[in-house]
């Protein structure tokens, strides 16, 4: 094979590759695995929000209270374990007994080990 034939063959391969890529981009429609991204919701309003597990059991509740917002985190049995609100933070054990309560709202003592 002469040098000129080799150069022509290389040029045809490069041109064919570009032509095939262009044809594939134009002729074949684009397929998406997901729907196009919609604009994000910037504000959700309501009086309460309840998080449930796949079985429908309540896991957490965020709601507006008389003197501020309250967050209640439940255990697997649906019993409140952690309560955070304007009155402070309360942590309960598996039996429902209070194991710790913040001394007053907005104050958390430093833990030293």
Secondary structure, DSSP 8 states (H G I E B T S, - for coil): --HHHHHHHHHHHHHHHHHHHHHHHHHS----SS------------SEEEEE-TTS-EEEEEEE-SSSEEEEEE-TTS-EEEEEETTEEEEE-TTS-EEEE-SSTT-------
